[in-house]
Amino acid sequence: MSRSISGSETGSADGSTRSADAVQGLLSSLLRHAPRDMSLTSLAALSTLNRTGPRRITDLAMVEGITQPSATTLVTTLERAGFVERRSDPDDRRVVLVAITASGSDYLRARRRVSTEVFARLVDELTADERSALAAAIPALRRLRELDEEQRDPGPNRTGV
């Protein structure tokens, strides 16, 4: 049986919802500042490859929540841009793996640097107490990212990096 949580209640569900809403709103704001030269799906796939290493297209599609044909198209686009390359699997020469290139890694670092700079300017405008509260939340924010990665990609290619 579910029940509605009123605004006057201060239970953990209400706190979780308020926290999630605040983080979601912040992420949406920050995304508006990001360069628009690549789709979020392409960026997410590139980040996955950077974090986990070479993968089969079918694995990449599963992790990113897209169809295999869409993943194939996405990989072809990233390959033409020089951000990924296809390689033979050393364990099974019939299998093709997709790996990020040095250019792809450089691109991700540059994107992150721009986003970090935008966010850092906003953080600089906070009061000392607000900056301290944000710093105290860093371990929880990192853990949320880990939990998301574990849920999206529980497979053997996951390195936890």
Phi and psi in radians as a Rosetta constraint file:
Dihedral C 1 N 2 CA 2 C 2 CIRCULARHARMONIC -1.811 0.35
Dihedral N 2 CA 2 C 2 N 3 CIRCULARHARMONIC 2.665 0.35
Dihedral C 2 N 3 CA 3 C 3 CIRCULARHARMONIC -2.337 0.35
Dihedral N 3 CA 3 C 3 N 4 CIRCULARHARMONIC 2.664 0.35
Dihedral C 3 N 4 CA 4 C 4 CIRCULARHARMONIC -1.381 0.35
Dihedral N 4 CA 4 C 4 N 5 CIRCULARHARMONIC 2.493 0.35
Dihedral C 4 N 5 CA 5 C 5 CIRCULARHARMONIC -1.748 0.35
Dihedral N 5 CA 5 C 5 N 6 CIRCULARHARMONIC 2.127 0.35
Dihedral C 5 N 6 CA 6 C 6 CIRCULARHARMONIC -1.434 0.35
Dihedral N 6 CA 6 C 6 N 7 CIRCULARHARMONIC 2.815 0.35
Dihedral C 6 N 7 CA 7 C 7 CIRCULARHARMONIC -1.098 0.35
Dihedral N 7 CA 7 C 7 N 8 CIRCULARHARMONIC -0.373 0.35
Dihedral C 7 N 8 CA 8 C 8 CIRCULARHARMONIC -1.484 0.35
Dihedral N 8 CA 8 C 8 N 9 CIRCULARHARMONIC -0.225 0.35
Dihedral C 8 N 9 CA 9 C 9 CIRCULARHARMONIC -1.414 0.35
Dihedral N 9 CA 9 C 9 N 10 CIRCULARHARMONIC 2.558 0.35
Dihedral C 9 N 10 CA 10 C 10 CIRCULARHARMONIC -2.125 0.35
Dihedral N 10 CA 10 C 10 N 11 CIRCULARHARMONIC 0.524 0.35
Dihedral C 10 N 11 CA 11 C 11 CIRCULARHARMONIC -1.213 0.35
Dihedral N 11 CA 11 C 11 N 12 CIRCULARHARMONIC 3.025 0.35
Dihedral C 11 N 12 CA 12 C 12 CIRCULARHARMONIC -1.153 0.35
Dihedral N 12 CA 12 C 12 N 13 CIRCULARHARMONIC -0.557 0.35
Dihedral C 12 N 13 CA 13 C 13 CIRCULARHARMONIC -1.096 0.35
Dihedral N 13 CA 13 C 13 N 14 CIRCULARHARMONIC -0.745 0.35
Dihedral C 13 N 14 CA 14 C 14 CIRCULARHARMONIC -1.138 0.35
Dihedral N 14 CA 14 C 14 N 15 CIRCULARHARMONIC -0.737 0.35
Dihedral C 14 N 15 CA 15 C 15 CIRCULARHARMONIC -1.121 0.35
Dihedral N 15 CA 15 C 15 N 16 CIRCULARHARMONIC -0.704 0.35
Dihedral C 15 N 16 CA 16 C 16 CIRCULARHARMONIC -1.122 0.35
Dihedral N 16 CA 16 C 16 N 17 CIRCULARHARMONIC -0.755 0.35
Dihedral C 16 N 17 CA 17 C 17 CIRCULARHARMONIC -1.128 0.35
Dihedral N 17 CA 17 C 17 N 18 CIRCULARHARMONIC -0.766 0.35
Dihedral C 17 N 18 CA 18 C 18 CIRCULARHARMONIC -1.130 0.35
Dihedral N 18 CA 18 C 18 N 19 CIRCULARHARMONIC -0.729 0.35
Dihedral C 18 N 19 CA 19 C 19 CIRCULARHARMONIC -1.112 0.35
Dihedral N 19 CA 19 C 19 N 20 CIRCULARHARMONIC -0.811 0.35
Dihedral C 19 N 20 CA 20 C 20 CIRCULARHARMONIC -1.074 0.35
Dihedral N 20 CA 20 C 20 N 21 CIRCULARHARMONIC -0.717 0.35
Dihedral C 20 N 21 CA 21 C 21 CIRCULARHARMONIC -1.119 0.35
Dihedral N 21 CA 21 C 21 N 22 CIRCULARHARMONIC -0.723 0.35
Dihedral C 21 N 22 CA 22 C 22 CIRCULARHARMONIC -1.137 0.35
Dihedral N 22 CA 22 C 22 N 23 CIRCULARHARMONIC -0.779 0.35
Dihedral C 22 N 23 CA 23 C 23 CIRCULARHARMONIC -1.157 0.35
Dihedral N 23 CA 23 C 23 N 24 CIRCULARHARMONIC -0.769 0.35
Dihedral C 23 N 24 CA 24 C 24 CIRCULARHARMONIC -1.038 0.35
Dihedral N 24 CA 24 C 24 N 25 CIRCULARHARMONIC -0.774 0.35
Dihedral C 24 N 25 CA 25 C 25 CIRCULARHARMONIC -1.086 0.35
Dihedral N 25 CA 25 C 25 N 26 CIRCULARHARMONIC -0.714 0.35
Dihedral C 25 N 26 CA 26 C 26 CIRCULARHARMONIC -1.130 0.35
Dihedral N 26 CA 26 C 26 N 27 CIRCULARHARMONIC -0.786 0.35
Dihedral C 26 N 27 CA 27 C 27 CIRCULARHARMONIC -1.066 0.35
Dihedral N 27 CA 27 C 27 N 28 CIRCULARHARMONIC -0.736 0.35
Dihedral C 27 N 28 CA 28 C 28 CIRCULARHARMONIC -1.065 0.35
Dihedral N 28 CA 28 C 28 N 29 CIRCULARHARMONIC -0.742 0.35
Dihedral C 28 N 29 CA 29 C 29 CIRCULARHARMONIC -1.107 0.35
Dihedral N 29 CA 29 C 29 N 30 CIRCULARHARMONIC -0.766 0.35
Dihedral C 29 N 30 CA 30 C 30 CIRCULARHARMONIC -1.165 0.35
Dihedral N 30 CA 30 C 30 N 31 CIRCULARHARMONIC -0.623 0.35
Dihedral C 30 N 31 CA 31 C 31 CIRCULARHARMONIC -1.090 0.35
Dihedral N 31 CA 31 C 31 N 32 CIRCULARHARMONIC -0.531 0.35
Dihedral C 31 N 32 CA 32 C 32 CIRCULARHARMONIC -1.164 0.35
Dihedral N 32 CA 32 C 32 N 33 CIRCULARHARMONIC -0.399 0.35
Dihedral C 32 N 33 CA 33 C 33 CIRCULARHARMONIC -1.525 0.35
Dihedral N 33 CA 33 C 33 N 34 CIRCULARHARMONIC -0.220 0.35
Dihedral C 33 N 34 CA 34 C 34 CIRCULARHARMONIC -1.319 0.35
Dihedral N 34 CA 34 C 34 N 35 CIRCULARHARMONIC 2.605 0.35
Dihedral C 34 N 35 CA 35 C 35 CIRCULARHARMONIC -1.016 0.35
Dihedral N 35 CA 35 C 35 N 36 CIRCULARHARMONIC 2.590 0.35
Dihedral C 35 N 36 CA 36 C 36 CIRCULARHARMONIC -1.906 0.35
Dihedral N 36 CA 36 C 36 N 37 CIRCULARHARMONIC 0.622 0.35
Dihedral C 36 N 37 CA 37 C 37 CIRCULARHARMONIC -1.575 0.35
Dihedral N 37 CA 37 C 37 N 38 CIRCULARHARMONIC -0.033 0.35
Dihedral C 37 N 38 CA 38 C 38 CIRCULARHARMONIC -2.604 0.35
Dihedral N 38 CA 38 C 38 N 39 CIRCULARHARMONIC 2.475 0.35
Dihedral C 38 N 39 CA 39 C 39 CIRCULARHARMONIC -1.161 0.35
Dihedral N 39 CA 39 C 39 N 40 CIRCULARHARMONIC 2.726 0.35
Dihedral C 39 N 40 CA 40 C 40 CIRCULARHARMONIC -1.105 0.35
Dihedral N 40 CA 40 C 40 N 41 CIRCULARHARMONIC -0.590 0.35
Dihedral C 40 N 41 CA 41 C 41 CIRCULARHARMONIC -1.148 0.35
Dihedral N 41 CA 41 C 41 N 42 CIRCULARHARMONIC -0.767 0.35
Dihedral C 41 N 42 CA 42 C 42 CIRCULARHARMONIC -1.110 0.35
Dihedral N 42 CA 42 C 42 N 43 CIRCULARHARMONIC -0.754 0.35
Dihedral C 42 N 43 CA 43 C 43 CIRCULARHARMONIC -1.091 0.35
Dihedral N 43 CA 43 C 43 N 44 CIRCULARHARMONIC -0.735 0.35
Dihedral C 43 N 44 CA 44 C 44 CIRCULARHARMONIC -1.122 0.35
Dihedral N 44 CA 44 C 44 N 45 CIRCULARHARMONIC -0.731 0.35
Dihedral C 44 N 45 CA 45 C 45 CIRCULARHARMONIC -1.131 0.35
Dihedral N 45 CA 45 C 45 N 46 CIRCULARHARMONIC -0.739 0.35
Dihedral C 45 N 46 CA 46 C 46 CIRCULARHARMONIC -1.088 0.35
Dihedral N 46 CA 46 C 46 N 47 CIRCULARHARMONIC -0.731 0.35
Dihedral C 46 N 47 CA 47 C 47 CIRCULARHARMONIC -1.110 0.35
Dihedral N 47 CA 47 C 47 N 48 CIRCULARHARMONIC -0.708 0.35
Dihedral C 47 N 48 CA 48 C 48 CIRCULARHARMONIC -1.072 0.35
Dihedral N 48 CA 48 C 48 N 49 CIRCULARHARMONIC -0.808 0.35
Dihedral C 48 N 49 CA 49 C 49 CIRCULARHARMONIC -1.114 0.35
Dihedral N 49 CA 49 C 49 N 50 CIRCULARHARMONIC -0.649 0.35
Dihedral C 49 N 50 CA 50 C 50 CIRCULARHARMONIC -1.146 0.35
Dihedral N 50 CA 50 C 50 N 51 CIRCULARHARMONIC -0.680 0.35
Dihedral C 50 N 51 CA 51 C 51 CIRCULARHARMONIC -1.387 0.35
Dihedral N 51 CA 51 C 51 N 52 CIRCULARHARMONIC -0.652 0.35
Dihedral C 51 N 52 CA 52 C 52 CIRCULARHARMONIC -1.900 0.35
Dihedral N 52 CA 52 C 52 N 53 CIRCULARHARMONIC -0.233 0.35
Dihedral C 52 N 53 CA 53 C 53 CIRCULARHARMONIC 1.597 0.35
Dihedral N 53 CA 53 C 53 N 54 CIRCULARHARMONIC -3.083 0.35
Dihedral C 53 N 54 CA 54 C 54 CIRCULARHARMONIC -0.999 0.35
Dihedral N 54 CA 54 C 54 N 55 CIRCULARHARMONIC 2.513 0.35
Dihedral C 54 N 55 CA 55 C 55 CIRCULARHARMONIC -2.482 0.35
Dihedral N 55 CA 55 C 55 N 56 CIRCULARHARMONIC 2.754 0.35
Dihedral C 55 N 56 CA 56 C 56 CIRCULARHARMONIC -1.231 0.35
Dihedral N 56 CA 56 C 56 N 57 CIRCULARHARMONIC 2.653 0.35
Dihedral C 56 N 57 CA 57 C 57 CIRCULARHARMONIC -1.075 0.35
Dihedral N 57 CA 57 C 57 N 58 CIRCULARHARMONIC -0.672 0.35
Dihedral C 57 N 58 CA 58 C 58 CIRCULARHARMONIC -1.078 0.35
Dihedral N 58 CA 58 C 58 N 59 CIRCULARHARMONIC -0.683 0.35
Dihedral C 58 N 59 CA 59 C 59 CIRCULARHARMONIC -1.157 0.35
Dihedral N 59 CA 59 C 59 N 60 CIRCULARHARMONIC -0.756 0.35
Dihedral C 59 N 60 CA 60 C 60 CIRCULARHARMONIC -1.081 0.35
Dihedral N 60 CA 60 C 60 N 61 CIRCULARHARMONIC -0.728 0.35
Dihedral C 60 N 61 CA 61 C 61 CIRCULARHARMONIC -1.062 0.35
Dihedral N 61 CA 61 C 61 N 62 CIRCULARHARMONIC -0.758 0.35
Dihedral C 61 N 62 CA 62 C 62 CIRCULARHARMONIC -1.101 0.35
Dihedral N 62 CA 62 C 62 N 63 CIRCULARHARMONIC -0.815 0.35
Dihedral C 62 N 63 CA 63 C 63 CIRCULARHARMONIC -1.114 0.35
Dihedral N 63 CA 63 C 63 N 64 CIRCULARHARMONIC -0.679 0.35
Dihedral C 63 N 64 CA 64 C 64 CIRCULARHARMONIC -1.499 0.35
Dihedral N 64 CA 64 C 64 N 65 CIRCULARHARMONIC -0.112 0.35
Dihedral C 64 N 65 CA 65 C 65 CIRCULARHARMONIC 1.249 0.35
Dihedral N 65 CA 65 C 65 N 66 CIRCULARHARMONIC 0.630 0.35
Dihedral C 65 N 66 CA 66 C 66 CIRCULARHARMONIC -2.206 0.35
Dihedral N 66 CA 66 C 66 N 67 CIRCULARHARMONIC 2.918 0.35
Dihedral C 66 N 67 CA 67 C 67 CIRCULARHARMONIC -1.316 0.35
Dihedral N 67 CA 67 C 67 N 68 CIRCULARHARMONIC 2.792 0.35
Dihedral C 67 N 68 CA 68 C 68 CIRCULARHARMONIC -1.083 0.35
Dihedral N 68 CA 68 C 68 N 69 CIRCULARHARMONIC -0.742 0.35
Dihedral C 68 N 69 CA 69 C 69 CIRCULARHARMONIC -1.049 0.35
Dihedral N 69 CA 69 C 69 N 70 CIRCULARHARMONIC -0.668 0.35
Dihedral C 69 N 70 CA 70 C 70 CIRCULARHARMONIC -1.137 0.35
Dihedral N 70 CA 70 C 70 N 71 CIRCULARHARMONIC -0.703 0.35
Dihedral C 70 N 71 CA 71 C 71 CIRCULARHARMONIC -1.132 0.35
Dihedral N 71 CA 71 C 71 N 72 CIRCULARHARMONIC -0.683 0.35
Dihedral C 71 N 72 CA 72 C 72 CIRCULARHARMONIC -1.093 0.35
Dihedral N 72 CA 72 C 72 N 73 CIRCULARHARMONIC -0.772 0.35
Dihedral C 72 N 73 CA 73 C 73 CIRCULARHARMONIC -1.098 0.35
Dihedral N 73 CA 73 C 73 N 74 CIRCULARHARMONIC -0.778 0.35
Dihedral C 73 N 74 CA 74 C 74 CIRCULARHARMONIC -1.053 0.35
Dihedral N 74 CA 74 C 74 N 75 CIRCULARHARMONIC -0.808 0.35
Dihedral C 74 N 75 CA 75 C 75 CIRCULARHARMONIC -1.098 0.35
Dihedral N 75 CA 75 C 75 N 76 CIRCULARHARMONIC -0.713 0.35
Dihedral C 75 N 76 CA 76 C 76 CIRCULARHARMONIC -1.066 0.35
Dihedral N 76 CA 76 C 76 N 77 CIRCULARHARMONIC -0.759 0.35
Dihedral C 76 N 77 CA 77 C 77 CIRCULARHARMONIC -1.101 0.35
Dihedral N 77 CA 77 C 77 N 78 CIRCULARHARMONIC -0.802 0.35
Dihedral C 77 N 78 CA 78 C 78 CIRCULARHARMONIC -1.144 0.35
Dihedral N 78 CA 78 C 78 N 79 CIRCULARHARMONIC -0.603 0.35
Dihedral C 78 N 79 CA 79 C 79 CIRCULARHARMONIC -1.173 0.35
Dihedral N 79 CA 79 C 79 N 80 CIRCULARHARMONIC -0.759 0.35
Dihedral C 79 N 80 CA 80 C 80 CIRCULARHARMONIC -1.101 0.35
Dihedral N 80 CA 80 C 80 N 81 CIRCULARHARMONIC -0.541 0.35
Dihedral C 80 N 81 CA 81 C 81 CIRCULARHARMONIC -1.379 0.35
Dihedral N 81 CA 81 C 81 N 82 CIRCULARHARMONIC -0.171 0.35
Dihedral C 81 N 82 CA 82 C 82 CIRCULARHARMONIC 1.492 0.35
Dihedral N 82 CA 82 C 82 N 83 CIRCULARHARMONIC 0.232 0.35
Dihedral C 82 N 83 CA 83 C 83 CIRCULARHARMONIC -1.588 0.35
Dihedral N 83 CA 83 C 83 N 84 CIRCULARHARMONIC -0.387 0.35
Dihedral C 83 N 84 CA 84 C 84 CIRCULARHARMONIC -2.387 0.35
Dihedral N 84 CA 84 C 84 N 85 CIRCULARHARMONIC 2.854 0.35
Dihedral C 84 N 85 CA 85 C 85 CIRCULARHARMONIC -2.441 0.35
Dihedral N 85 CA 85 C 85 N 86 CIRCULARHARMONIC 2.686 0.35
Dihedral C 85 N 86 CA 86 C 86 CIRCULARHARMONIC -1.659 0.35
Dihedral N 86 CA 86 C 86 N 87 CIRCULARHARMONIC 2.423 0.35
Dihedral C 86 N 87 CA 87 C 87 CIRCULARHARMONIC -2.354 0.35
Dihedral N 87 CA 87 C 87 N 88 CIRCULARHARMONIC 2.732 0.35
Dihedral C 87 N 88 CA 88 C 88 CIRCULARHARMONIC -1.372 0.35
Dihedral N 88 CA 88 C 88 N 89 CIRCULARHARMONIC 2.496 0.35
Dihedral C 88 N 89 CA 89 C 89 CIRCULARHARMONIC -1.282 0.35
Dihedral N 89 CA 89 C 89 N 90 CIRCULARHARMONIC 2.176 0.35
Dihedral C 89 N 90 CA 90 C 90 CIRCULARHARMONIC -1.123 0.35
Dihedral N 90 CA 90 C 90 N 91 CIRCULARHARMONIC -0.395 0.35
Dihedral C 90 N 91 CA 91 C 91 CIRCULARHARMONIC -1.503 0.35
Dihedral N 91 CA 91 C 91 N 92 CIRCULARHARMONIC -0.403 0.35
Dihedral C 91 N 92 CA 92 C 92 CIRCULARHARMONIC -2.635 0.35
Dihedral N 92 CA 92 C 92 N 93 CIRCULARHARMONIC 1.730 0.35
Dihedral C 92 N 93 CA 93 C 93 CIRCULARHARMONIC -1.061 0.35
Dihedral N 93 CA 93 C 93 N 94 CIRCULARHARMONIC -0.274 0.35
Dihedral C 93 N 94 CA 94 C 94 CIRCULARHARMONIC -1.366 0.35
Dihedral N 94 CA 94 C 94 N 95 CIRCULARHARMONIC -0.319 0.35
Dihedral C 94 N 95 CA 95 C 95 CIRCULARHARMONIC -1.617 0.35
Dihedral N 95 CA 95 C 95 N 96 CIRCULARHARMONIC 2.391 0.35
Dihedral C 95 N 96 CA 96 C 96 CIRCULARHARMONIC -1.819 0.35
Dihedral N 96 CA 96 C 96 N 97 CIRCULARHARMONIC 2.283 0.35
Dihedral C 96 N 97 CA 97 C 97 CIRCULARHARMONIC -1.894 0.35
Dihedral N 97 CA 97 C 97 N 98 CIRCULARHARMONIC 2.625 0.35
Dihedral C 97 N 98 CA 98 C 98 CIRCULARHARMONIC -1.883 0.35
Dihedral N 98 CA 98 C 98 N 99 CIRCULARHARMONIC 2.274 0.35
Dihedral C 98 N 99 CA 99 C 99 CIRCULARHARMONIC -2.254 0.35
Dihedral N 99 CA 99 C 99 N 100 CIRCULARHARMONIC 2.565 0.35
Dihedral C 99 N 100 CA 100 C 100 CIRCULARHARMONIC -1.288 0.35
Dihedral N 100 CA 100 C 100 N 101 CIRCULARHARMONIC 2.547 0.35
Dihedral C 100 N 101 CA 101 C 101 CIRCULARHARMONIC -1.683 0.35
Dihedral N 101 CA 101 C 101 N 102 CIRCULARHARMONIC 3.016 0.35
Dihedral C 101 N 102 CA 102 C 102 CIRCULARHARMONIC -1.054 0.35
Dihedral N 102 CA 102 C 102 N 103 CIRCULARHARMONIC -0.672 0.35
Dihedral C 102 N 103 CA 103 C 103 CIRCULARHARMONIC -1.107 0.35
Dihedral N 103 CA 103 C 103 N 104 CIRCULARHARMONIC -0.685 0.35
Dihedral C 103 N 104 CA 104 C 104 CIRCULARHARMONIC -1.119 0.35
Dihedral N 104 CA 104 C 104 N 105 CIRCULARHARMONIC -0.749 0.35
Dihedral C 104 N 105 CA 105 C 105 CIRCULARHARMONIC -1.125 0.35
Dihedral N 105 CA 105 C 105 N 106 CIRCULARHARMONIC -0.731 0.35
Dihedral C 105 N 106 CA 106 C 106 CIRCULARHARMONIC -1.074 0.35
Dihedral N 106 CA 106 C 106 N 107 CIRCULARHARMONIC -0.734 0.35
Dihedral C 106 N 107 CA 107 C 107 CIRCULARHARMONIC -1.055 0.35
Dihedral N 107 CA 107 C 107 N 108 CIRCULARHARMONIC -0.811 0.35
Dihedral C 107 N 108 CA 108 C 108 CIRCULARHARMONIC -1.062 0.35
Dihedral N 108 CA 108 C 108 N 109 CIRCULARHARMONIC -0.774 0.35
Dihedral C 108 N 109 CA 109 C 109 CIRCULARHARMONIC -1.049 0.35
Dihedral N 109 CA 109 C 109 N 110 CIRCULARHARMONIC -0.737 0.35
Dihedral C 109 N 110 CA 110 C 110 CIRCULARHARMONIC -1.128 0.35
Dihedral N 110 CA 110 C 110 N 111 CIRCULARHARMONIC -0.754 0.35
Dihedral C 110 N 111 CA 111 C 111 CIRCULARHARMONIC -1.066 0.35
Dihedral N 111 CA 111 C 111 N 112 CIRCULARHARMONIC -0.790 0.35
Dihedral C 111 N 112 CA 112 C 112 CIRCULARHARMONIC -1.119 0.35
Dihedral N 112 CA 112 C 112 N 113 CIRCULARHARMONIC -0.677 0.35
Dihedral C 112 N 113 CA 113 C 113 CIRCULARHARMONIC -1.070 0.35
Dihedral N 113 CA 113 C 113 N 114 CIRCULARHARMONIC -0.790 0.35
Dihedral C 113 N 114 CA 114 C 114 CIRCULARHARMONIC -1.070 0.35
Dihedral N 114 CA 114 C 114 N 115 CIRCULARHARMONIC -0.828 0.35
Dihedral C 114 N 115 CA 115 C 115 CIRCULARHARMONIC -1.105 0.35
Dihedral N 115 CA 115 C 115 N 116 CIRCULARHARMONIC -0.714 0.35
Dihedral C 115 N 116 CA 116 C 116 CIRCULARHARMONIC -1.117 0.35
Dihedral N 116 CA 116 C 116 N 117 CIRCULARHARMONIC -0.709 0.35
Dihedral C 116 N 117 CA 117 C 117 CIRCULARHARMONIC -1.106 0.35
Dihedral N 117 CA 117 C 117 N 118 CIRCULARHARMONIC -0.727 0.35
Dihedral C 117 N 118 CA 118 C 118 CIRCULARHARMONIC -1.075 0.35
Dihedral N 118 CA 118 C 118 N 119 CIRCULARHARMONIC -0.841 0.35
Dihedral C 118 N 119 CA 119 C 119 CIRCULARHARMONIC -1.125 0.35
Dihedral N 119 CA 119 C 119 N 120 CIRCULARHARMONIC -0.711 0.35
Dihedral C 119 N 120 CA 120 C 120 CIRCULARHARMONIC -1.079 0.35
Dihedral N 120 CA 120 C 120 N 121 CIRCULARHARMONIC -0.667 0.35
Dihedral C 120 N 121 CA 121 C 121 CIRCULARHARMONIC -1.098 0.35
Dihedral N 121 CA 121 C 121 N 122 CIRCULARHARMONIC -0.665 0.35
Dihedral C 121 N 122 CA 122 C 122 CIRCULARHARMONIC -1.191 0.35
Dihedral N 122 CA 122 C 122 N 123 CIRCULARHARMONIC -0.752 0.35
Dihedral C 122 N 123 CA 123 C 123 CIRCULARHARMONIC -1.050 0.35
Dihedral N 123 CA 123 C 123 N 124 CIRCULARHARMONIC -0.659 0.35
Dihedral C 123 N 124 CA 124 C 124 CIRCULARHARMONIC -1.059 0.35
Dihedral N 124 CA 124 C 124 N 125 CIRCULARHARMONIC -0.403 0.35
Dihedral C 124 N 125 CA 125 C 125 CIRCULARHARMONIC -1.499 0.35
Dihedral N 125 CA 125 C 125 N 126 CIRCULARHARMONIC -0.115 0.35
Dihedral C 125 N 126 CA 126 C 126 CIRCULARHARMONIC -1.334 0.35
Dihedral N 126 CA 126 C 126 N 127 CIRCULARHARMONIC 2.764 0.35
Dihedral C 126 N 127 CA 127 C 127 CIRCULARHARMONIC -1.251 0.35
Dihedral N 127 CA 127 C 127 N 128 CIRCULARHARMONIC 2.910 0.35
Dihedral C 127 N 128 CA 128 C 128 CIRCULARHARMONIC -1.042 0.35
Dihedral N 128 CA 128 C 128 N 129 CIRCULARHARMONIC -0.717 0.35
Dihedral C 128 N 129 CA 129 C 129 CIRCULARHARMONIC -1.124 0.35
Dihedral N 129 CA 129 C 129 N 130 CIRCULARHARMONIC -0.712 0.35
Dihedral C 129 N 130 CA 130 C 130 CIRCULARHARMONIC -1.144 0.35
Dihedral N 130 CA 130 C 130 N 131 CIRCULARHARMONIC -0.713 0.35
Dihedral C 130 N 131 CA 131 C 131 CIRCULARHARMONIC -1.120 0.35
Dihedral N 131 CA 131 C 131 N 132 CIRCULARHARMONIC -0.670 0.35
Dihedral C 131 N 132 CA 132 C 132 CIRCULARHARMONIC -1.128 0.35
Dihedral N 132 CA 132 C 132 N 133 CIRCULARHARMONIC -0.747 0.35
Dihedral C 132 N 133 CA 133 C 133 CIRCULARHARMONIC -1.101 0.35
Dihedral N 133 CA 133 C 133 N 134 CIRCULARHARMONIC -0.709 0.35
Dihedral C 133 N 134 CA 134 C 134 CIRCULARHARMONIC -1.129 0.35
Dihedral N 134 CA 134 C 134 N 135 CIRCULARHARMONIC -0.756 0.35
Dihedral C 134 N 135 CA 135 C 135 CIRCULARHARMONIC -1.081 0.35
Dihedral N 135 CA 135 C 135 N 136 CIRCULARHARMONIC -0.671 0.35
Dihedral C 135 N 136 CA 136 C 136 CIRCULARHARMONIC -1.166 0.35
Dihedral N 136 CA 136 C 136 N 137 CIRCULARHARMONIC -0.453 0.35
Dihedral C 136 N 137 CA 137 C 137 CIRCULARHARMONIC -1.457 0.35
Dihedral N 137 CA 137 C 137 N 138 CIRCULARHARMONIC -0.171 0.35
Dihedral C 137 N 138 CA 138 C 138 CIRCULARHARMONIC -0.969 0.35
Dihedral N 138 CA 138 C 138 N 139 CIRCULARHARMONIC -0.824 0.35
Dihedral C 138 N 139 CA 139 C 139 CIRCULARHARMONIC -1.034 0.35
Dihedral N 139 CA 139 C 139 N 140 CIRCULARHARMONIC -0.693 0.35
Dihedral C 139 N 140 CA 140 C 140 CIRCULARHARMONIC -1.176 0.35
Dihedral N 140 CA 140 C 140 N 141 CIRCULARHARMONIC -0.688 0.35
Dihedral C 140 N 141 CA 141 C 141 CIRCULARHARMONIC -1.141 0.35
Dihedral N 141 CA 141 C 141 N 142 CIRCULARHARMONIC -0.723 0.35
Dihedral C 141 N 142 CA 142 C 142 CIRCULARHARMONIC -1.112 0.35
Dihedral N 142 CA 142 C 142 N 143 CIRCULARHARMONIC -0.698 0.35
Dihedral C 142 N 143 CA 143 C 143 CIRCULARHARMONIC -1.145 0.35
Dihedral N 143 CA 143 C 143 N 144 CIRCULARHARMONIC -0.670 0.35
Dihedral C 143 N 144 CA 144 C 144 CIRCULARHARMONIC -1.034 0.35
Dihedral N 144 CA 144 C 144 N 145 CIRCULARHARMONIC -0.731 0.35
Dihedral C 144 N 145 CA 145 C 145 CIRCULARHARMONIC -1.106 0.35
Dihedral N 145 CA 145 C 145 N 146 CIRCULARHARMONIC -0.767 0.35
Dihedral C 145 N 146 CA 146 C 146 CIRCULARHARMONIC -1.047 0.35
Dihedral N 146 CA 146 C 146 N 147 CIRCULARHARMONIC -0.776 0.35
Dihedral C 146 N 147 CA 147 C 147 CIRCULARHARMONIC -1.066 0.35
Dihedral N 147 CA 147 C 147 N 148 CIRCULARHARMONIC -0.735 0.35
Dihedral C 147 N 148 CA 148 C 148 CIRCULARHARMONIC -1.094 0.35
Dihedral N 148 CA 148 C 148 N 149 CIRCULARHARMONIC -0.791 0.35
Dihedral C 148 N 149 CA 149 C 149 CIRCULARHARMONIC -1.094 0.35
Dihedral N 149 CA 149 C 149 N 150 CIRCULARHARMONIC -0.705 0.35
Dihedral C 149 N 150 CA 150 C 150 CIRCULARHARMONIC -1.120 0.35
Dihedral N 150 CA 150 C 150 N 151 CIRCULARHARMONIC -0.684 0.35
Dihedral C 150 N 151 CA 151 C 151 CIRCULARHARMONIC -1.259 0.35
Dihedral N 151 CA 151 C 151 N 152 CIRCULARHARMONIC -0.654 0.35
Dihedral C 151 N 152 CA 152 C 152 CIRCULARHARMONIC -1.346 0.35
Dihedral N 152 CA 152 C 152 N 153 CIRCULARHARMONIC -0.531 0.35
Dihedral C 152 N 153 CA 153 C 153 CIRCULARHARMONIC -2.447 0.35
Dihedral N 153 CA 153 C 153 N 154 CIRCULARHARMONIC 1.308 0.35
Dihedral C 153 N 154 CA 154 C 154 CIRCULARHARMONIC -1.426 0.35
Dihedral N 154 CA 154 C 154 N 155 CIRCULARHARMONIC 0.019 0.35
Dihedral C 154 N 155 CA 155 C 155 CIRCULARHARMONIC -1.274 0.35
Dihedral N 155 CA 155 C 155 N 156 CIRCULARHARMONIC 3.102 0.35
Dihedral C 155 N 156 CA 156 C 156 CIRCULARHARMONIC -1.248 0.35
Dihedral N 156 CA 156 C 156 N 157 CIRCULARHARMONIC -0.312 0.35
Dihedral C 156 N 157 CA 157 C 157 CIRCULARHARMONIC -1.328 0.35
Dihedral N 157 CA 157 C 157 N 158 CIRCULARHARMONIC -0.225 0.35
Dihedral C 157 N 158 CA 158 C 158 CIRCULARHARMONIC -1.218 0.35
Dihedral N 158 CA 158 C 158 N 159 CIRCULARHARMONIC 2.171 0.35
Dihedral C 158 N 159 CA 159 C 159 CIRCULARHARMONIC -1.774 0.35
Dihedral N 159 CA 159 C 159 N 160 CIRCULARHARMONIC -0.267 0.35
Dihedral C 159 N 160 CA 160 C 160 CIRCULARHARMONIC 1.405 0.35
Dihedral N 160 CA 160 C 160 N 161 CIRCULARHARMONIC 0.091 0.35
